[in-house]
């Protein structure tokens, strides 16, 4: 009985602190996205929704390059979670952006039809751009902690995809042209 209790407790803890996703390919994310851009976060703020049941964080992104779709010089991205009026909501798998962060974002219009965009595949469509100070190379990575993936082999830790920025750009452009 004690073993069953420990197992159930561990399952509940995992469910509370983790998110499970079905891994998406670059091609699937490109197909699902209305817009794929490279850009840098310029400002970010959080607020409650109208029902006061969810906190959303809004981040303005200065677009430096458009890989799919037509973008203005900035877009507004909405993500679940954040801190407002002394309360914090955190969602495993949401990779919050802060001013200065550079990313390649796979975006689609929010279902709220409020002019904001949301990231395709939760965190999967948010590739952080990382520049190596020593080599000067530029890589992207969409991995975050506390996320698991569902595959034919079962549920495993989601590590994300890490590749060069140039490789990601080529994959997106190829998928967008097919």
BATI-373231 format. One line per field, with one value per atom (N, C-alpha, C): residue in one letter; chain; atom name; x negated, y negated, z negated. Coordinates in nm, 3 decimals. Each point is the difference from the previous one (the first is absolute). Layout:
<rs>
residu	c(a:...)
chaine	c(A:...)
atome	c(CA:...)
px	c(X:...)
py	c(Y:...)
pz	c(Z:...)
</rs>
This chain:
<rs>
residu	c(x:x:x:x:x:x:x:x:x:x:x:x:x:x:x:x:x:x:x:x:x:x:x:x:x:x:x:x:x:x:x:x:x:x:x:x:x:x:x:x:x:x:x:x:x:x:x:x:x:x:x:x:x:x:x:x:x:x:x:x:x:x:x:x:x:x:x:x:x:x:x:x:x:x:x:x:x:x:x:x:x:x:x:x:x:x:x:x:x:x:x:x:x:x:x:x:x:x:x:x:x:x:x:x:x:x:x:x:x:x:x:x:x:x:x:x:x:x:x:x:x:x:x:x:x:x:x:x:x:x:x:x:x:x:x:x:x:x:x:x:x:x:x:x:x:x:x:x:x:x:x:x:x:x:x:x:x:x:x:x:x:x:x:x:x:x:x:x:x:x:x:x:x:x:x:x:x:x:x:x:x:x:x:x:x:x:x:x:x:x:x:x:x:x:x:x:x:x:x:x:x:x:x:x:x:x:x:x:x:x:x:x:x:x:x:x:x:x:x:x:x:x:x:x:x:x:x:x:x:x:x:x:x:x:x:x:x:x:x:x:x:x:x:x:x:x:x:x:x:x:x:x:x:x:x:x:x:x:x:x:x:x:x:x:x:x:x:x:x:x:x:x:x:x:x:x:x:x:x:x:x:x:x:x:x:x:x:x:x:x:x:x:x:x:x:x:x:x:x:x:x:x:x:x:x:x:x:x:x:x:x:x:x:x:x:x:x:x:x:x:x:x:x:x:x:x:x:x:x:x:x:x:x:x:x:x:x:x:x:x:x:x:x:x:x:x:x:x:x:x:x:x:x:x:x:x:x:x:x:x:x:x:x:x:x:x:x:x:x:x:x:x:x:x:x:x:x:x:x:x:x:x:x:x:x:x:x:x:x:x:x:x:x:x:x:x:x:x:x:x:x:x:x:x:x:x:x:x:x:x:x:x:x:x:x:x:x:x:x:x:x:x:x:x:x:x:x:x:x:x:x:x:x:x:x:x:x:x:x:x:x:x:x:x:x:x:x:x:x:x:x:x:x:x:x:x:x:x:x:x:x:x:x:x:x:x:x:x:x:x:x:x:x:x:x:x:x:x:x:x:x:x:x:x:x:x:x:x:x:x:x:x:x:x:x:x:x:x:x:x:x:x:x:x:x:x:x:x:x:x:x:x:x:x:x:x:x:x:x:x:x:x:x:x:x:x:x:x:x:x:x:x:x:x)
chaine	c(A:A:A:A:A:A:A:A:A:A:A:A:A:A:A:A:A:A:A:A:A:A:A:A:A:A:A:A:A:A:A:A:A:A:A:A:A:A:A:A:A:A:A:A:A:A:A:A:A:A:A:A:A:A:A:A:A:A:A:A:A:A:A:A:A:A:A:A:A:A:A:A:A:A:A:A:A:A:A:A:A:A:A:A:A:A:A:A:A:A:A:A:A:A:A:A:A:A:A:A:A:A:A:A:A:A:A:A:A:A:A:A:A:A:A:A:A:A:A:A:A:A:A:A:A:A:A:A:A:A:A:A:A:A:A:A:A:A:A:A:A:A:A:A:A:A:A:A:A:A:A:A:A:A:A:A:A:A:A:A:A:A:A:A:A:A:A:A:A:A:A:A:A:A:A:A:A:A:A:A:A:A:A:A:A:A:A:A:A:A:A:A:A:A:A:A:A:A:A:A:A:A:A:A:A:A:A:A:A:A:A:A:A:A:A:A:A:A:A:A:A:A:A:A:A:A:A:A:A:A:A:A:A:A:A:A:A:A:A:A:A:A:A:A:A:A:A:A:A:A:A:A:A:A:A:A:A:A:A:A:A:A:A:A:A:A:A:A:A:A:A:A:A:A:A:A:A:A:A:A:A:A:A:A:A:A:A:A:A:A:A:A:A:A:A:A:A:A:A:A:A:A:A:A:A:A:A:A:A:A:A:A:A:A:A:A:A:A:A:A:A:A:A:A:A:A:A:A:A:A:A:A:A:A:A:A:A:A:A:A:A:A:A:A:A:A:A:A:A:A:A:A:A:A:A:A:A:A:A:A:A:A:A:A:A:A:A:A:A:A:A:A:A:A:A:A:A:A:A:A:A:A:A:A:A:A:A:A:A:A:A:A:A:A:A:A:A:A:A:A:A:A:A:A:A:A:A:A:A:A:A:A:A:A:A:A:A:A:A:A:A:A:A:A:A:A:A:A:A:A:A:A:A:A:A:A:A:A:A:A:A:A:A:A:A:A:A:A:A:A:A:A:A:A:A:A:A:A:A:A:A:A:A:A:A:A:A:A:A:A:A:A:A:A:A:A:A:A:A:A:A:A:A:A:A:A:A:A:A:A:A:A:A:A:A:A:A:A:A:A:A:A:A:A:A:A:A:A:A:A:A:A:A:A:A:A:A:A:A:A:A:A:A:A:A:A:A:A:A:A:A:A:A:A)
atome	c(N:CA:C:N:CA:C:N:CA:C:N:CA:C:N:CA:C:N:CA:C:N:CA:C:N:CA:C:N:CA:C:N:CA:C:N:CA:C:N:CA:C:N:CA:C:N:CA:C:N:CA:C:N:CA:C:N:CA:C:N:CA:C:N:CA:C:N:CA:C:N:CA:C:N:CA:C:N:CA:C:N:CA:C:N:CA:C:N:CA:C:N:CA:C:N:CA:C:N:CA:C:N:CA:C:N:CA:C:N:CA:C:N:CA:C:N:CA:C:N:CA:C:N:CA:C:N:CA:C:N:CA:C:N:CA:C:N:CA:C:N:CA:C:N:CA:C:N:CA:C:N:CA:C:N:CA:C:N:CA:C:N:CA:C:N:CA:C:N:CA:C:N:CA:C:N:CA:C:N:CA:C:N:CA:C:N:CA:C:N:CA:C:N:CA:C:N:CA:C:N:CA:C:N:CA:C:N:CA:C:N:CA:C:N:CA:C:N:CA:C:N:CA:C:N:CA:C:N:CA:C:N:CA:C:N:CA:C:N:CA:C:N:CA:C:N:CA:C:N:CA:C:N:CA:C:N:CA:C:N:CA:C:N:CA:C:N:CA:C:N:CA:C:N:CA:C:N:CA:C:N:CA:C:N:CA:C:N:CA:C:N:CA:C:N:CA:C:N:CA:C:N:CA:C:N:CA:C:N:CA:C:N:CA:C:N:CA:C:N:CA:C:N:CA:C:N:CA:C:N:CA:C:N:CA:C:N:CA:C:N:CA:C:N:CA:C:N:CA:C:N:CA:C:N:CA:C:N:CA:C:N:CA:C:N:CA:C:N:CA:C:N:CA:C:N:CA:C:N:CA:C:N:CA:C:N:CA:C:N:CA:C:N:CA:C:N:CA:C:N:CA:C:N:CA:C:N:CA:C:N:CA:C:N:CA:C:N:CA:C:N:CA:C:N:CA:C:N:CA:C:N:CA:C:N:CA:C:N:CA:C:N:CA:C:N:CA:C:N:CA:C:N:CA:C:N:CA:C:N:CA:C:N:CA:C:N:CA:C:N:CA:C:N:CA:C:N:CA:C:N:CA:C:N:CA:C:N:CA:C:N:CA:C:N:CA:C:N:CA:C:N:CA:C:N:CA:C:N:CA:C:N:CA:C:N:CA:C:N:CA:C:N:CA:C:N:CA:C:N:CA:C:N:CA:C:N:CA:C:N:CA:C:N:CA:C:N:CA:C:N:CA:C:N:CA:C:N:CA:C:N:CA:C:N:CA:C:N:CA:C:N:CA:C:N:CA:C:N:CA:C:N:CA:C:N:CA:C:N:CA:C:N:CA:C:N:CA:C:N:CA:C:N:CA:C:N:CA:C:N:CA:C:N:CA:C:N:CA:C:N:CA:C)
px	c(-0.082:0.082:-0.087:-0.106:-0.090:-0.063:-0.041:-0.060:0.098:0.128:0.103:0.015:0.001:0.012:-0.119:-0.121:-0.119:0.007:0.040:0.011:0.103:0.116:0.104:-0.047:-0.068:-0.052:-0.099:-0.088:-0.097:0.069:0.103:0.073:0.069:0.061:0.066:-0.103:-0.113:-0.106:-0.051:-0.018:-0.046:0.104:0.127:0.106:0.008:-0.025:0.009:-0.118:-0.120:-0.118:-0.052:0.074:-0.051:0.109:-0.044:0.089:-0.048:0.094:-0.036:0.048:-0.088:0.032:-0.025:0.064:-0.032:-0.100:-0.123:-0.101:0.046:-0.021:0.033:-0.129:0.006:-0.115:0.000:-0.111:-0.008:0.105:0.019:0.099:0.141:0.033:0.133:0.022:-0.102:0.014:0.014:-0.076:0.009:0.139:0.055:0.135:0.105:-0.017:0.098:-0.012:-0.115:-0.025:0.048:0.063:0.035:-0.122:-0.089:-0.114:-0.118:-0.118:-0.124:-0.097:-0.046:-0.087:-0.120:-0.105:-0.112:0.019:-0.025:0.015:-0.051:0.015:-0.048:0.111:0.017:0.100:-0.040:0.094:-0.030:0.070:0.117:0.070:0.093:0.031:0.083:0.080:0.127:0.084:0.104:0.048:0.098:0.127:0.114:0.127:0.099:0.100:0.107:0.091:0.062:0.105:0.126:0.103:0.122:0.069:-0.007:0.064:-0.084:-0.120:-0.093:-0.033:-0.011:-0.031:-0.136:-0.053:-0.131:-0.081:-0.130:-0.091:-0.065:-0.004:-0.068:-0.118:-0.108:-0.115:-0.005:-0.011:-0.007:-0.142:-0.056:-0.136:-0.001:-0.050:-0.016:-0.134:0.004:-0.119:-0.031:-0.122:-0.048:-0.046:0.065:-0.029:-0.123:-0.100:-0.122:-0.003:0.076:0.003:0.129:0.065:0.121:-0.034:0.029:-0.027:0.125:0.117:0.127:0.105:0.084:0.107:-0.045:0.087:-0.028:0.010:-0.109:-0.004:-0.030:0.055:-0.037:-0.132:-0.045:-0.128:0.008:0.123:0.013:0.129:-0.002:0.118:0.019:0.123:0.031:0.033:-0.080:0.015:0.064:0.099:0.069:-0.033:-0.040:-0.029:0.075:0.040:0.067:-0.106:0.037:-0.088:-0.061:-0.050:-0.063:0.032:-0.031:0.025:0.081:0.112:0.086:0.063:-0.002:0.062:-0.043:-0.127:-0.051:0.022:0.063:0.024:-0.085:-0.050:-0.080:0.063:0.018:0.042:-0.114:-0.045:-0.111:0.051:-0.030:0.042:-0.124:-0.017:-0.114:0.009:-0.110:-0.003:0.013:0.041:0.004:-0.133:-0.068:-0.131:0.018:0.018:0.028:-0.115:0.037:-0.100:-0.014:-0.121:-0.024:-0.075:0.008:-0.068:-0.146:-0.039:-0.136:-0.012:0.096:-0.004:0.019:-0.084:0.011:0.050:0.095:0.062:0.043:0.018:0.075:0.133:0.109:0.133:0.092:0.067:0.103:0.132:0.075:0.116:0.128:0.111:0.133:0.088:0.109:0.089:0.061:0.017:0.064:0.146:0.051:0.142:0.092:-0.053:0.080:0.028:-0.064:0.016:-0.021:-0.105:-0.028:-0.122:-0.045:-0.114:-0.134:0.001:-0.126:-0.030:-0.124:-0.043:-0.044:0.016:-0.045:-0.103:-0.084:-0.107:0.055:-0.034:0.043:-0.067:0.079:-0.057:-0.054:0.064:-0.041:-0.141:-0.102:-0.136:-0.074:0.057:-0.072:-0.025:0.089:-0.015:-0.077:-0.074:-0.081:-0.145:-0.075:-0.141:-0.083:-0.058:-0.086:-0.129:-0.043:-0.124:-0.113:-0.103:-0.114:-0.127:-0.071:-0.125:-0.117:-0.093:-0.119:-0.105:-0.034:-0.095:-0.139:-0.038:-0.134:-0.008:0.096:-0.007:0.077:0.094:0.082:0.114:0.011:0.109:0.133:0.107:0.133:0.082:0.053:0.082:0.139:0.096:0.135:0.036:0.088:0.040:0.141:0.090:0.135:0.028:-0.102:0.018:0.024:0.082:0.024:0.010:-0.018:0.013:0.146:0.023:0.132:0.095:-0.052:0.085:-0.036:0.101:-0.017:0.062:-0.040:0.054:0.060:0.102:0.063:-0.047:-0.060:-0.045:0.047:-0.031:0.036:-0.064:-0.113:-0.070:0.059:0.089:0.060:-0.027:0.002:-0.021:-0.145:-0.069:-0.140:-0.021:-0.116:-0.035:-0.009:0.063:-0.009:-0.126:-0.089:-0.126:0.003:0.100:0.006:-0.092:-0.006:-0.088:-0.104:-0.124:-0.109:-0.069:-0.020:-0.064:-0.051:-0.069:-0.045:0.119:-0.010:0.105:0.016:-0.110:0.004:0.078:-0.020:0.071:0.149:0.039:0.143:0.062:-0.068:0.052:0.022:-0.095:0.011:0.118:0.018:0.111:0.135:0.011:0.125:0.029:-0.099:0.021:0.037:-0.062:0.036:0.144:0.037:0.137:0.104:-0.033:0.094:0.022:-0.098:0.010:0.060:0.026:0.055:0.151)
py	c(0.119:-0.119:-0.126:0.003:-0.116:-0.025:0.106:-0.014:-0.067:0.041:-0.060:-0.148:-0.035:-0.140:-0.082:0.053:-0.071:-0.019:0.105:-0.010:-0.103:0.001:-0.099:-0.141:-0.016:-0.132:-0.049:0.087:-0.040:-0.036:0.074:-0.031:-0.135:-0.028:-0.130:-0.111:0.018:-0.102:-0.025:0.109:-0.016:-0.076:0.031:-0.066:-0.148:-0.035:-0.139:-0.081:0.060:-0.077:0.022:0.068:0.029:-0.013:-0.018:-0.005:0.107:0.069:0.101:-0.048:0.009:-0.045:0.111:-0.012:0.084:-0.081:0.052:-0.078:-0.034:-0.125:-0.048:-0.019:0.032:-0.024:-0.147:-0.045:-0.137:-0.018:0.103:-0.006:-0.014:0.075:-0.010:-0.137:-0.051:-0.133:-0.107:0.012:-0.097:0.002:0.120:0.012:-0.062:0.018:-0.050:-0.150:-0.056:-0.141:-0.089:-0.109:-0.102:-0.089:-0.003:-0.091:0.066:-0.006:0.044:-0.117:-0.047:-0.117:0.021:-0.076:-0.016:-0.138:-0.010:-0.130:-0.004:-0.119:-0.023:-0.062:0.054:-0.054:-0.140:-0.094:-0.138:-0.040:0.056:-0.029:0.117:0.015:0.110:-0.043:0.042:-0.030:0.110:0.014:0.103:-0.064:0.067:-0.049:0.116:-0.018:0.100:-0.006:0.113:-0.002:-0.062:-0.021:-0.066:0.075:0.132:0.082:0.010:-0.054:0.004:0.145:0.086:0.141:0.041:-0.077:0.027:-0.128:0.017:-0.112:0.025:-0.104:0.007:-0.096:0.042:-0.088:-0.038:-0.128:-0.055:-0.049:0.037:-0.041:-0.059:-0.122:-0.063:0.044:0.049:0.049:-0.092:-0.053:-0.077:0.102:0.002:0.098:-0.046:0.089:-0.030:0.075:0.110:0.078:0.082:0.006:0.080:0.121:0.119:0.124:0.055:-0.032:0.041:-0.105:-0.032:-0.096:-0.143:-0.091:-0.143:-0.062:-0.061:-0.059:-0.149:-0.072:-0.140:-0.001:-0.118:-0.006:0.053:0.021:0.061:0.082:0.102:0.084:0.013:0.030:0.015:0.147:0.064:0.142:0.014:0.088:0.027:0.141:0.013:0.130:0.013:0.121:0.026:-0.004:-0.061:-0.006:-0.137:-0.024:-0.128:-0.042:-0.125:-0.056:-0.127:-0.005:-0.119:-0.018:-0.120:-0.035:0.093:0.036:0.082:0.150:0.042:0.143:0.044:0.123:0.057:0.129:0.012:0.126:0.045:0.123:0.055:0.124:0.011:0.114:0.071:0.127:0.078:0.009:-0.030:0.006:-0.136:-0.100:-0.136:-0.065:-0.047:-0.060:-0.152:-0.066:-0.144:-0.078:-0.106:-0.085:-0.129:-0.051:-0.128:-0.092:-0.130:-0.092:0.038:0.000:0.035:0.141:0.088:0.137:0.000:0.074:0.014:0.141:0.011:0.129:0.008:0.126:0.028:0.053:-0.065:0.033:0.049:0.113:0.054:-0.045:-0.085:-0.067:0.023:-0.001:0.005:-0.098:-0.046:-0.092:0.065:-0.079:0.047:0.033:0.104:0.035:-0.107:-0.091:-0.108:-0.110:0.008:-0.103:-0.140:-0.014:-0.129:-0.070:0.050:-0.062:0.053:0.088:0.057:0.130:0.045:0.125:0.094:0.129:0.100:0.090:0.061:0.085:0.139:0.052:0.133:0.105:0.097:0.113:-0.035:-0.095:-0.045:-0.059:0.070:-0.054:0.047:0.097:0.057:-0.103:-0.096:-0.102:-0.123:0.012:-0.110:0.047:-0.030:0.037:-0.118:0.010:-0.106:-0.003:-0.119:-0.019:-0.018:0.083:-0.003:-0.026:-0.104:-0.031:0.041:0.074:0.044:-0.110:-0.058:-0.110:0.037:0.126:0.043:0.029:0.073:0.041:-0.093:-0.076:-0.088:0.072:0.131:0.076:-0.030:0.019:-0.025:0.128:0.041:0.120:-0.037:0.091:-0.018:0.126:-0.017:0.111:-0.028:0.099:-0.018:0.090:0.052:0.085:-0.081:0.055:-0.058:0.113:-0.033:0.100:0.035:0.108:0.042:0.039:0.037:0.040:0.142:0.079:0.136:0.011:0.102:0.022:0.139:0.012:0.128:0.050:0.119:0.063:0.144:0.072:0.141:0.080:-0.045:0.068:-0.033:-0.097:-0.039:-0.146:-0.035:-0.138:-0.014:-0.099:-0.025:-0.150:-0.037:-0.141:-0.069:-0.116:-0.078:-0.086:0.021:-0.075:-0.116:-0.001:-0.105:0.029:-0.093:0.011:-0.109:0.038:-0.098:0.011:-0.113:-0.003:-0.141:-0.019:-0.134:-0.082:-0.129:-0.091:0.015:0.011:0.014:0.126:0.110:0.126:-0.015:-0.064:-0.021:-0.088:-0.107:-0.087:0.079:0.084:0.080:0.098:0.064:0.095:-0.071:-0.117:-0.077:-0.045:-0.054:-0.048:0.113:0.116:0.115:0.043:0.010:0.041:-0.102:-0.127:-0.106:-0.001:0.046:-0.001:0.128:0.099:0.128:-0.005)
pz	c(0.000:0.000:0.000:-0.083:-0.005:0.136:0.072:0.133:0.096:-0.004:0.086:-0.031:-0.130:-0.040:0.052:-0.013:0.048:0.151:0.073:0.146:0.041:-0.065:0.032:-0.032:-0.113:-0.037:0.105:0.047:0.102:0.130:0.040:0.123:-0.009:-0.114:-0.019:0.005:-0.065:0.001:0.140:0.077:0.139:0.082:-0.019:0.076:-0.032:-0.126:-0.042:0.052:0.008:0.032:0.142:0.084:0.133:0.104:0.123:0.115:0.096:0.065:0.099:0.136:0.099:0.135:0.100:0.114:0.115:0.080:0.018:0.072:0.142:0.038:0.133:0.080:0.127:0.087:0.043:0.053:0.053:0.109:0.082:0.109:-0.056:-0.105:-0.062:-0.062:-0.068:-0.060:0.106:0.108:0.109:0.062:0.022:0.055:-0.093:-0.130:-0.098:-0.025:0.032:-0.027:0.114:-0.035:0.099:0.026:-0.099:0.004:-0.071:0.063:-0.064:0.010:-0.116:-0.003:-0.090:0.031:-0.093:-0.060:-0.130:-0.062:-0.141:-0.060:-0.135:-0.083:-0.122:-0.092:-0.043:0.009:-0.039:-0.130:-0.025:-0.126:-0.032:-0.129:-0.044:-0.123:-0.008:-0.115:-0.017:-0.123:-0.031:-0.056:0.026:-0.050:-0.010:-0.083:-0.013:0.122:0.033:0.103:-0.060:0.081:-0.046:-0.113:0.001:-0.103:-0.128:0.003:-0.112:-0.040:0.104:-0.024:0.056:0.094:0.060:0.010:-0.014:0.023:0.136:0.081:0.129:-0.001:0.064:0.019:0.148:0.025:0.135:0.023:0.115:0.033:0.141:0.009:0.131:0.058:0.124:0.068:0.117:0.002:0.115:0.105:0.115:0.105:0.078:0.006:0.075:0.133:0.009:0.123:0.002:0.116:0.017:0.087:-0.052:0.074:0.067:-0.053:0.061:-0.037:0.097:-0.024:0.023:-0.041:0.015:-0.139:-0.044:-0.134:0.008:-0.097:-0.017:-0.076:-0.042:-0.071:-0.142:-0.052:-0.133:-0.006:-0.087:-0.024:-0.150:-0.041:-0.141:-0.027:-0.086:-0.031:-0.138:-0.011:-0.126:-0.046:-0.128:-0.060:-0.132:-0.033:-0.127:-0.110:-0.113:-0.116:-0.016:-0.119:-0.032:-0.141:-0.032:-0.133:0.015:-0.072:0.001:-0.138:-0.049:-0.129:-0.113:-0.003:-0.108:0.015:0.108:0.026:0.118:-0.008:0.108:0.047:0.131:0.062:0.089:-0.022:0.077:0.071:0.128:0.081:0.050:-0.039:0.048:0.151:0.067:0.145:0.066:-0.075:0.054:-0.033:0.103:-0.016:0.007:-0.116:0.002:0.063:0.070:0.065:-0.079:-0.002:-0.067:0.097:-0.022:0.090:0.022:0.127:0.038:0.056:-0.034:0.052:0.151:0.071:0.145:0.029:0.094:0.030:0.145:0.045:0.122:-0.051:0.041:-0.051:0.111:-0.025:0.088:-0.063:0.070:-0.060:0.080:-0.073:0.061:-0.077:0.064:-0.071:-0.124:-0.104:-0.123:0.028:-0.064:0.016:-0.055:-0.082:-0.056:0.104:0.117:0.103:-0.055:-0.081:-0.063:0.061:0.115:0.067:-0.047:-0.099:-0.048:0.074:-0.014:0.060:-0.112:0.023:-0.097:0.067:-0.081:0.049:0.032:0.116:0.043:-0.089:-0.046:-0.073:-0.137:-0.068:-0.132:0.007:-0.046:0.005:0.124:0.072:0.114:0.110:0.014:0.102:-0.045:-0.111:-0.051:-0.007:0.105:0.007:-0.047:-0.118:-0.051:0.081:0.035:0.075:-0.100:0.013:-0.091:0.082:-0.034:0.069:-0.087:0.057:-0.071:0.009:-0.114:-0.004:0.048:-0.016:0.039:0.149:0.054:0.141:0.093:-0.056:0.083:0.069:-0.020:0.065:-0.069:0.076:-0.051:0.008:-0.116:-0.008:-0.051:0.021:-0.053:-0.078:-0.100:-0.083:-0.053:0.009:-0.052:-0.120:-0.064:-0.116:-0.127:-0.089:-0.132:-0.101:-0.127:-0.106:-0.024:-0.070:-0.046:0.112:0.117:0.111:0.041:0.025:0.047:0.138:0.074:0.134:0.008:0.084:0.024:0.135:0.000:0.124:0.001:0.106:0.009:-0.113:-0.052:-0.109:-0.136:-0.007:-0.128:-0.029:-0.128:-0.043:-0.045:0.058:-0.033:-0.019:-0.053:-0.017:0.136:0.015:0.124:-0.007:0.092:0.003:0.098:0.088:0.100:0.116:0.090:0.117:-0.007:0.017:0.002:0.134:0.067:0.131:0.025:0.111:0.034:0.048:-0.017:0.048:0.151:0.070:0.146:0.041:-0.072:0.031:-0.023:-0.111:-0.028:0.108:0.039:0.106:0.129:0.036:0.123:-0.007:-0.116:-0.015:0.009:-0.062:0.005:0.144:0.066:0.138:0.093:-0.016:0.082:-0.026:-0.129:-0.034:0.045:-0.009:0.040:0.151:0.076:0.147:0.056:-0.084:0.050:0.009)
</rs>
